[in-house]
Amino acid sequence: MELVWVLERAYKLPRSAIAEALTGLLEARELVIETDDRAAIAVDRYRRGGAGFADQMIALAGEATGCTATVTFDRKAAALPGMQTVG
């Protein structure tokens, strides 16, 4: 998630380029990535727009653990399955 933040904020890269970089990391045989299946889904959703990568990962983690809902102040994140705004 830190990598995405740096590439977005410091380097101003478009989502497509960031998603491509993340996909490359997920496919690297030299790396072992925890919950790589969830990360791949999050990358795909991130590439298509809407909520950010971190929000995608949070929503997928909640889903994987059986959360009924995860609350957020972020309206874009609230549009994700399993997420809702506070209040």
Buried (B, 14 or more C-beta within 10 A) or exposed (E): BEEBEEBBEEEEBEBEEBBEBBBEBBEEEEEEBEEEEBBBBBBEBBBEEEBBBBBBBBBBBBBEEEBEEBEBEBEEBBBBEBBBEEE
